[in-house]
């Protein structure tokens, strides 16, 4: 998962799978070619926010 759309899509899949007793965990994928450490931090933080707000895991 590497975007807000992906986080929301995975959240829907996770909710569906949870009804059958299967837990789905996100894996965050992103490149490593950032111009600075600050850019890398900002991108990672934003991806984390999208993941955390898409679905509240029990």
mmCIF file of the N, C-alpha and C atoms, coordinates in Angstrom:
data_MODEL
# 
_entry.id   MODEL 
# 
loop_
_atom_site.group_PDB 
_atom_site.id 
_atom_site.type_symbol 
_atom_site.label_atom_id 
_atom_site.label_alt_id 
_atom_site.label_comp_id 
_atom_site.label_asym_id 
_atom_site.label_entity_id 
_atom_site.label_seq_id 
_atom_site.pdbx_PDB_ins_code 
_atom_site.Cartn_x 
_atom_site.Cartn_y 
_atom_site.Cartn_z 
_atom_site.occupancy 
_atom_site.B_iso_or_equiv 
_atom_site.pdbx_formal_charge 
_atom_site.auth_seq_id 
_atom_site.auth_comp_id 
_atom_site.auth_asym_id 
_atom_site.auth_atom_id 
_atom_site.pdbx_PDB_model_num 
ATOM 1   N N  . UNK A 1 1  ? 0.854   -1.132  0.000  1.00 0.00 ? 1  UNK A N  1 
ATOM 2   C CA . UNK A 1 1  ? 0.000   0.000   0.000  1.00 0.00 ? 1  UNK A CA 1 
ATOM 3   C C  . UNK A 1 1  ? 0.914   1.211   0.000  1.00 0.00 ? 1  UNK A C  1 
ATOM 4   N N  . UNK A 1 2  ? 0.581   2.178   -0.875 1.00 0.00 ? 2  UNK A N  1 
ATOM 5   C CA . UNK A 1 2  ? 1.461   3.331   -1.001 1.00 0.00 ? 2  UNK A CA 1 
ATOM 6   C C  . UNK A 1 2  ? 0.720   4.649   -1.233 1.00 0.00 ? 2  UNK A C  1 
ATOM 7   N N  . UNK A 1 3  ? -0.584  4.652   -1.015 1.00 0.00 ? 3  UNK A N  1 
ATOM 8   C CA . UNK A 1 3  ? -1.350  5.872   -1.239 1.00 0.00 ? 3  UNK A CA 1 
ATOM 9   C C  . UNK A 1 3  ? -2.588  5.895   -0.352 1.00 0.00 ? 3  UNK A C  1 
ATOM 10  N N  . UNK A 1 4  ? -3.234  7.052   -0.309 1.00 0.00 ? 4  UNK A N  1 
ATOM 11  C CA . UNK A 1 4  ? -4.476  7.156   0.468  1.00 0.00 ? 4  UNK A CA 1 
ATOM 12  C C  . UNK A 1 4  ? -5.543  6.238   -0.120 1.00 0.00 ? 4  UNK A C  1 
ATOM 13  N N  . UNK A 1 5  ? -5.628  6.197   -1.448 1.00 0.00 ? 5  UNK A N  1 
ATOM 14  C CA . UNK A 1 5  ? -6.578  5.307   -2.107 1.00 0.00 ? 5  UNK A CA 1 
ATOM 15  C C  . UNK A 1 5  ? -6.313  3.858   -1.695 1.00 0.00 ? 5  UNK A C  1 
ATOM 16  N N  . UNK A 1 6  ? -5.053  3.455   -1.705 1.00 0.00 ? 6  UNK A N  1 
ATOM 17  C CA . UNK A 1 6  ? -4.697  2.088   -1.326 1.00 0.00 ? 6  UNK A CA 1 
ATOM 18  C C  . UNK A 1 6  ? -5.040  1.777   0.122  1.00 0.00 ? 6  UNK A C  1 
ATOM 19  N N  . UNK A 1 7  ? -4.819  2.751   0.996  1.00 0.00 ? 7  UNK A N  1 
ATOM 20  C CA . UNK A 1 7  ? -5.156  2.553   2.412  1.00 0.00 ? 7  UNK A CA 1 
ATOM 21  C C  . UNK A 1 7  ? -6.651  2.334   2.589  1.00 0.00 ? 7  UNK A C  1 
ATOM 22  N N  . UNK A 1 8  ? -7.443  3.134   1.880  1.00 0.00 ? 8  UNK A N  1 
ATOM 23  C CA . UNK A 1 8  ? -8.896  2.984   1.985  1.00 0.00 ? 8  UNK A CA 1 
ATOM 24  C C  . UNK A 1 8  ? -9.378  1.683   1.356  1.00 0.00 ? 8  UNK A C  1 
ATOM 25  N N  . UNK A 1 9  ? -8.785  1.292   0.253  1.00 0.00 ? 9  UNK A N  1 
ATOM 26  C CA . UNK A 1 9  ? -9.151  0.029   -0.402 1.00 0.00 ? 9  UNK A CA 1 
ATOM 27  C C  . UNK A 1 9  ? -8.813  -1.152  0.515  1.00 0.00 ? 9  UNK A C  1 
ATOM 28  N N  . UNK A 1 10 ? -7.615  -1.127  1.080  1.00 0.00 ? 10 UNK A N  1 
ATOM 29  C CA . UNK A 1 10 ? -7.208  -2.199  1.990  1.00 0.00 ? 10 UNK A CA 1 
ATOM 30  C C  . UNK A 1 10 ? -8.095  -2.242  3.229  1.00 0.00 ? 10 UNK A C  1 
ATOM 31  N N  . UNK A 1 11 ? -8.527  -1.085  3.712  1.00 0.00 ? 11 UNK A N  1 
ATOM 32  C CA . UNK A 1 11 ? -9.416  -1.052  4.876  1.00 0.00 ? 11 UNK A CA 1 
ATOM 33  C C  . UNK A 1 11 ? -10.721 -1.773  4.571  1.00 0.00 ? 11 UNK A C  1 
ATOM 34  N N  . UNK A 1 12 ? -11.260 -1.559  3.373  1.00 0.00 ? 12 UNK A N  1 
ATOM 35  C CA . UNK A 1 12 ? -12.482 -2.262  2.979  1.00 0.00 ? 12 UNK A CA 1 
ATOM 36  C C  . UNK A 1 12 ? -12.285 -3.765  2.910  1.00 0.00 ? 12 UNK A C  1 
ATOM 37  N N  . UNK A 1 13 ? -11.148 -4.175  2.363  1.00 0.00 ? 13 UNK A N  1 
ATOM 38  C CA . UNK A 1 13 ? -10.834 -5.604  2.289  1.00 0.00 ? 13 UNK A CA 1 
ATOM 39  C C  . UNK A 1 13 ? -10.674 -6.165  3.699  1.00 0.00 ? 13 UNK A C  1 
ATOM 40  N N  . UNK A 1 14 ? -9.997  -5.427  4.563  1.00 0.00 ? 14 UNK A N  1 
ATOM 41  C CA . UNK A 1 14 ? -9.780  -5.886  5.943  1.00 0.00 ? 14 UNK A CA 1 
ATOM 42  C C  . UNK A 1 14 ? -11.107 -6.065  6.677  1.00 0.00 ? 14 UNK A C  1 
ATOM 43  N N  . UNK A 1 15 ? -12.045 -5.146  6.472  1.00 0.00 ? 15 UNK A N  1 
ATOM 44  C CA . UNK A 1 15 ? -13.350 -5.255  7.121  1.00 0.00 ? 15 UNK A CA 1 
ATOM 45  C C  . UNK A 1 15 ? -14.097 -6.488  6.630  1.00 0.00 ? 15 UNK A C  1 
ATOM 46  N N  . UNK A 1 16 ? -14.025 -6.736  5.339  1.00 0.00 ? 16 UNK A N  1 
ATOM 47  C CA . UNK A 1 16 ? -14.686 -7.918  4.775  1.00 0.00 ? 16 UNK A CA 1 
ATOM 48  C C  . UNK A 1 16 ? -14.073 -9.200  5.326  1.00 0.00 ? 16 UNK A C  1 
ATOM 49  N N  . UNK A 1 17 ? -12.755 -9.265  5.338  1.00 0.00 ? 17 UNK A N  1 
ATOM 50  C CA . UNK A 1 17 ? -12.062 -10.463 5.824  1.00 0.00 ? 17 UNK A CA 1 
ATOM 51  C C  . UNK A 1 17 ? -12.293 -10.683 7.321  1.00 0.00 ? 17 UNK A C  1 
ATOM 52  N N  . UNK A 1 18 ? -12.430 -9.591  8.074  1.00 0.00 ? 18 UNK A N  1 
ATOM 53  C CA . UNK A 1 18 ? -12.634 -9.702  9.525  1.00 0.00 ? 18 UNK A CA 1 
ATOM 54  C C  . UNK A 1 18 ? -13.929 -10.437 9.856  1.00 0.00 ? 18 UNK A C  1 
ATOM 55  N N  . UNK A 1 19 ? -14.932 -10.303 9.002  1.00 0.00 ? 19 UNK A N  1 
ATOM 56  C CA . UNK A 1 19 ? -16.188 -11.016 9.265  1.00 0.00 ? 19 UNK A CA 1 
ATOM 57  C C  . UNK A 1 19 ? -15.999 -12.525 9.211  1.00 0.00 ? 19 UNK A C  1 
ATOM 58  N N  . UNK A 1 20 ? -14.974 -12.971 8.502  1.00 0.00 ? 20 UNK A N  1 
ATOM 59  C CA . UNK A 1 20 ? -14.668 -14.401 8.423  1.00 0.00 ? 20 UNK A CA 1 
ATOM 60  C C  . UNK A 1 20 ? -13.571 -14.825 9.392  1.00 0.00 ? 20 UNK A C  1 
ATOM 61  N N  . UNK A 1 21 ? -13.145 -13.901 10.243 1.00 0.00 ? 21 UNK A N  1 
ATOM 62  C CA . UNK A 1 21 ? -12.144 -14.239 11.256 1.00 0.00 ? 21 UNK A CA 1 
ATOM 63  C C  . UNK A 1 21 ? -10.710 -14.066 10.797 1.00 0.00 ? 21 UNK A C  1 
ATOM 64  N N  . UNK A 1 22 ? -10.490 -13.421 9.664  1.00 0.00 ? 22 UNK A N  1 
ATOM 65  C CA . UNK A 1 22 ? -9.138  -13.223 9.139  1.00 0.00 ? 22 UNK A CA 1 
ATOM 66  C C  . UNK A 1 22 ? -8.724  -11.778 9.373  1.00 0.00 ? 22 UNK A C  1 
ATOM 67  N N  . UNK A 1 23 ? -7.548  -11.572 9.958  1.00 0.00 ? 23 UNK A N  1 
ATOM 68  C CA . UNK A 1 23 ? -7.023  -10.231 10.182 1.00 0.00 ? 23 UNK A CA 1 
ATOM 69  C C  . UNK A 1 23 ? -6.050  -9.886  9.066  1.00 0.00 ? 23 UNK A C  1 
ATOM 70  N N  . UNK A 1 24 ? -6.248  -8.735  8.449  1.00 0.00 ? 24 UNK A N  1 
ATOM 71  C CA . UNK A 1 24 ? -5.371  -8.247  7.387  1.00 0.00 ? 24 UNK A CA 1 
ATOM 72  C C  . UNK A 1 24 ? -4.598  -7.060  7.938  1.00 0.00 ? 24 UNK A C  1 
ATOM 73  N N  . UNK A 1 25 ? -3.274  -7.094  7.818  1.00 0.00 ? 25 UNK A N  1 
ATOM 74  C CA . UNK A 1 25 ? -2.426  -6.005  8.279  1.00 0.00 ? 25 UNK A CA 1 
ATOM 75  C C  . UNK A 1 25 ? -1.818  -5.277  7.088  1.00 0.00 ? 25 UNK A C  1 
ATOM 76  N N  . UNK A 1 26 ? -1.745  -3.949  7.149  1.00 0.00 ? 26 UNK A N  1 
ATOM 77  C CA . UNK A 1 26 ? -1.172  -3.193  6.037  1.00 0.00 ? 26 UNK A CA 1 
ATOM 78  C C  . UNK A 1 26 ? 0.355   -3.302  6.006  1.00 0.00 ? 26 UNK A C  1 
ATOM 79  N N  . UNK A 1 27 ? 0.885   -3.264  4.816  1.00 0.00 ? 27 UNK A N  1 
ATOM 80  C CA . UNK A 1 27 ? 2.328   -3.163  4.609  1.00 0.00 ? 27 UNK A CA 1 
ATOM 81  C C  . UNK A 1 27 ? 2.544   -1.887  3.827  1.00 0.00 ? 27 UNK A C  1 
ATOM 82  N N  . UNK A 1 28 ? 3.308   -0.976  4.388  1.00 0.00 ? 28 UNK A N  1 
ATOM 83  C CA . UNK A 1 28 ? 3.528   0.309   3.734  1.00 0.00 ? 28 UNK A CA 1 
ATOM 84  C C  . UNK A 1 28 ? 4.712   0.192   2.777  1.00 0.00 ? 28 UNK A C  1 
ATOM 85  N N  . UNK A 1 29 ? 4.470   0.571   1.526  1.00 0.00 ? 29 UNK A N  1 
ATOM 86  C CA . UNK A 1 29 ? 5.501   0.516   0.497  1.00 0.00 ? 29 UNK A CA 1 
ATOM 87  C C  . UNK A 1 29 ? 5.798   1.924   0.004  1.00 0.00 ? 29 UNK A C  1 
ATOM 88  N N  . UNK A 1 30 ? 7.065   2.260   -0.040 1.00 0.00 ? 30 UNK A N  1 
ATOM 89  C CA . UNK A 1 30 ? 7.439   3.573   -0.567 1.00 0.00 ? 30 UNK A CA 1 
ATOM 90  C C  . UNK A 1 30 ? 8.881   3.535   -1.046 1.00 0.00 ? 30 UNK A C  1 
ATOM 91  N N  . UNK A 1 31 ? 9.181   4.421   -1.966 1.00 0.00 ? 31 UNK A N  1 
ATOM 92  C CA . UNK A 1 31 ? 10.537  4.499   -2.495 1.00 0.00 ? 31 UNK A CA 1 
ATOM 93  C C  . UNK A 1 31 ? 11.508  5.055   -1.466 1.00 0.00 ? 31 UNK A C  1 
ATOM 94  N N  . UNK A 1 32 ? 12.779  4.997   -1.803 1.00 0.00 ? 32 UNK A N  1 
ATOM 95  C CA . UNK A 1 32 ? 13.807  5.507   -0.884 1.00 0.00 ? 32 UNK A CA 1 
ATOM 96  C C  . UNK A 1 32 ? 14.619  6.631   -1.524 1.00 0.00 ? 32 UNK A C  1 
ATOM 97  N N  . UNK A 1 33 ? 14.127  7.166   -2.611 1.00 0.00 ? 33 UNK A N  1 
ATOM 98  C CA . UNK A 1 33 ? 14.876  8.188   -3.344 1.00 0.00 ? 33 UNK A CA 1 
ATOM 99  C C  . UNK A 1 33 ? 14.361  9.599   -3.042 1.00 0.00 ? 33 UNK A C  1 
ATOM 100 N N  . UNK A 1 34 ? 14.441  9.992   -1.797 1.00 0.00 ? 34 UNK A N  1 
ATOM 101 C CA . UNK A 1 34 ? 13.990  11.317  -1.386 1.00 0.00 ? 34 UNK A CA 1 
ATOM 102 C C  . UNK A 1 34 ? 15.157  12.293  -1.414 1.00 0.00 ? 34 UNK A C  1 
ATOM 103 N N  . UNK A 1 35 ? 14.838  13.562  -1.605 1.00 0.00 ? 35 UNK A N  1 
ATOM 104 C CA . UNK A 1 35 ? 15.869  14.597  -1.704 1.00 0.00 ? 35 UNK A CA 1 
ATOM 105 C C  . UNK A 1 35 ? 16.530  14.881  -0.351 1.00 0.00 ? 35 UNK A C  1 
ATOM 106 N N  . UNK A 1 36 ? 15.789  14.634  0.730  1.00 0.00 ? 36 UNK A N  1 
ATOM 107 C CA . UNK A 1 36 ? 16.340  14.911  2.061  1.00 0.00 ? 36 UNK A CA 1 
ATOM 108 C C  . UNK A 1 36 ? 15.683  14.001  3.093  1.00 0.00 ? 36 UNK A C  1 
ATOM 109 N N  . UNK A 1 37 ? 16.280  13.979  4.259  1.00 0.00 ? 37 UNK A N  1 
ATOM 110 C CA . UNK A 1 37 ? 15.702  13.197  5.349  1.00 0.00 ? 37 UNK A CA 1 
ATOM 111 C C  . UNK A 1 37 ? 14.343  13.761  5.741  1.00 0.00 ? 37 UNK A C  1 
ATOM 112 N N  . UNK A 1 38 ? 14.208  15.067  5.672  1.00 0.00 ? 38 UNK A N  1 
ATOM 113 C CA . UNK A 1 38 ? 12.935  15.711  5.999  1.00 0.00 ? 38 UNK A CA 1 
ATOM 114 C C  . UNK A 1 38 ? 11.838  15.298  5.015  1.00 0.00 ? 38 UNK A C  1 
ATOM 115 N N  . UNK A 1 39 ? 12.163  15.231  3.724  1.00 0.00 ? 39 UNK A N  1 
ATOM 116 C CA . UNK A 1 39 ? 11.190  14.782  2.722  1.00 0.00 ? 39 UNK A CA 1 
ATOM 117 C C  . UNK A 1 39 ? 10.770  13.337  2.981  1.00 0.00 ? 39 UNK A C  1 
ATOM 118 N N  . UNK A 1 40 ? 11.737  12.490  3.318  1.00 0.00 ? 40 UNK A N  1 
ATOM 119 C CA . UNK A 1 40 ? 11.446  11.079  3.598  1.00 0.00 ? 40 UNK A CA 1 
ATOM 120 C C  . UNK A 1 40 ? 10.557  10.954  4.831  1.00 0.00 ? 40 UNK A C  1 
ATOM 121 N N  . UNK A 1 41 ? 10.853  11.726  5.864  1.00 0.00 ? 41 UNK A N  1 
ATOM 122 C CA . UNK A 1 41 ? 10.047  11.702  7.082  1.00 0.00 ? 41 UNK A CA 1 
ATOM 123 C C  . UNK A 1 41 ? 8.617   12.132  6.776  1.00 0.00 ? 41 UNK A C  1 
ATOM 124 N N  . UNK A 1 42 ? 8.468   13.219  6.037  1.00 0.00 ? 42 UNK A N  1 
ATOM 125 C CA . UNK A 1 42 ? 7.137   13.737  5.721  1.00 0.00 ? 42 UNK A CA 1 
ATOM 126 C C  . UNK A 1 42 ? 6.317   12.731  4.927  1.00 0.00 ? 42 UNK A C  1 
ATOM 127 N N  . UNK A 1 43 ? 6.937   12.082  3.951  1.00 0.00 ? 43 UNK A N  1 
ATOM 128 C CA . UNK A 1 43 ? 6.232   11.077  3.145  1.00 0.00 ? 43 UNK A CA 1 
ATOM 129 C C  . UNK A 1 43 ? 5.836   9.878   4.000  1.00 0.00 ? 43 UNK A C  1 
ATOM 130 N N  . UNK A 1 44 ? 6.734   9.411   4.843  1.00 0.00 ? 44 UNK A N  1 
ATOM 131 C CA . UNK A 1 44 ? 6.426   8.283   5.727  1.00 0.00 ? 44 UNK A CA 1 
ATOM 132 C C  . UNK A 1 44 ? 5.344   8.617   6.727  1.00 0.00 ? 44 UNK A C  1 
ATOM 133 N N  . UNK A 1 45 ? 5.403   9.822   7.266  1.00 0.00 ? 45 UNK A N  1 
ATOM 134 C CA . UNK A 1 45 ? 4.385   10.254  8.225  1.00 0.00 ? 45 UNK A CA 1 
ATOM 135 C C  . UNK A 1 45 ? 3.017   10.310  7.561  1.00 0.00 ? 45 UNK A C  1 
ATOM 136 N N  . UNK A 1 46 ? 2.940   10.895  6.349  1.00 0.00 ? 46 UNK A N  1 
ATOM 137 C CA . UNK A 1 46 ? 1.659   10.995  5.652  1.00 0.00 ? 46 UNK A CA 1 
ATOM 138 C C  . UNK A 1 46 ? 1.092   9.615   5.350  1.00 0.00 ? 46 UNK A C  1 
ATOM 139 N N  . UNK A 1 47 ? 1.934   8.694   4.921  1.00 0.00 ? 47 UNK A N  1 
ATOM 140 C CA . UNK A 1 47 ? 1.480   7.335   4.649  1.00 0.00 ? 47 UNK A CA 1 
ATOM 141 C C  . UNK A 1 47 ? 0.957   6.680   5.921  1.00 0.00 ? 47 UNK A C  1 
ATOM 142 N N  . UNK A 1 48 ? 1.620   6.921   7.036  1.00 0.00 ? 48 UNK A N  1 
ATOM 143 C CA . UNK A 1 48 ? 1.156   6.400   8.323  1.00 0.00 ? 48 UNK A CA 1 
ATOM 144 C C  . UNK A 1 48 ? -0.198  6.970   8.719  1.00 0.00 ? 48 UNK A C  1 
ATOM 145 N N  . UNK A 1 49 ? -0.394  8.257   8.480  1.00 0.00 ? 49 UNK A N  1 
ATOM 146 C CA . UNK A 1 49 ? -1.681  8.899   8.785  1.00 0.00 ? 49 UNK A CA 1 
ATOM 147 C C  . UNK A 1 49 ? -2.789  8.277   7.951  1.00 0.00 ? 49 UNK A C  1 
ATOM 148 N N  . UNK A 1 50 ? -2.545  8.123   6.648  1.00 0.00 ? 50 UNK A N  1 
ATOM 149 C CA . UNK A 1 50 ? -3.562  7.516   5.785  1.00 0.00 ? 50 UNK A CA 1 
ATOM 150 C C  . UNK A 1 50 ? -3.914  6.109   6.255  1.00 0.00 ? 50 UNK A C  1 
ATOM 151 N N  . UNK A 1 51 ? -2.895  5.348   6.635  1.00 0.00 ? 51 UNK A N  1 
ATOM 152 C CA . UNK A 1 51 ? -3.107  3.968   7.069  1.00 0.00 ? 51 UNK A CA 1 
ATOM 153 C C  . UNK A 1 51 ? -3.903  3.934   8.381  1.00 0.00 ? 51 UNK A C  1 
ATOM 154 N N  . UNK A 1 52 ? -3.509  4.772   9.317  1.00 0.00 ? 52 UNK A N  1 
ATOM 155 C CA . UNK A 1 52 ? -4.153  4.766   10.633 1.00 0.00 ? 52 UNK A CA 1 
ATOM 156 C C  . UNK A 1 52 ? -5.589  5.270   10.587 1.00 0.00 ? 52 UNK A C  1 
ATOM 157 N N  . UNK A 1 53 ? -5.894  6.202   9.695  1.00 0.00 ? 53 UNK A N  1 
ATOM 158 C CA . UNK A 1 53 ? -7.250  6.751   9.653  1.00 0.00 ? 53 UNK A CA 1 
ATOM 159 C C  . UNK A 1 53 ? -8.189  5.947   8.755  1.00 0.00 ? 53 UNK A C  1 
ATOM 160 N N  . UNK A 1 54 ? -7.648  5.099   7.887  1.00 0.00 ? 54 UNK A N  1 
ATOM 161 C CA . UNK A 1 54 ? -8.500  4.326   6.980  1.00 0.00 ? 54 UNK A CA 1 
ATOM 162 C C  . UNK A 1 54 ? -9.309  3.271   7.712  1.00 0.00 ? 54 UNK A C  1 
ATOM 163 N N  . UNK A 1 55 ? -8.723  2.669   8.725  1.00 0.00 ? 55 UNK A N  1 
ATOM 164 C CA . UNK A 1 55 ? -9.416  1.581   9.434  1.00 0.00 ? 55 UNK A CA 1 
ATOM 165 C C  . UNK A 1 55 ? -8.846  1.440   10.831 1.00 0.00 ? 55 UNK A C  1 
ATOM 166 N N  . UNK A 1 56 ? -9.705  1.465   11.815 1.00 0.00 ? 56 UNK A N  1 
ATOM 167 C CA . UNK A 1 56 ? -9.279  1.289   13.196 1.00 0.00 ? 56 UNK A CA 1 
ATOM 168 C C  . UNK A 1 56 ? -9.241  -0.200  13.514 1.00 0.00 ? 56 UNK A C  1 
ATOM 169 N N  . UNK A 1 57 ? -8.053  -0.752  13.586 1.00 0.00 ? 57 UNK A N  1 
ATOM 170 C CA . UNK A 1 57 ? -7.909  -2.171  13.890 1.00 0.00 ? 57 UNK A CA 1 
ATOM 171 C C  . UNK A 1 57 ? -8.297  -2.443  15.334 1.00 0.00 ? 57 UNK A C  1 
ATOM 172 N N  . UNK A 1 58 ? -8.971  -3.587  15.564 1.00 0.00 ? 58 UNK A N  1 
ATOM 173 C CA . UNK A 1 58 ? -9.417  -3.902  16.936 1.00 0.00 ? 58 UNK A CA 1 
ATOM 174 C C  . UNK A 1 58 ? -8.257  -4.246  17.862 1.00 0.00 ? 58 UNK A C  1 
# 
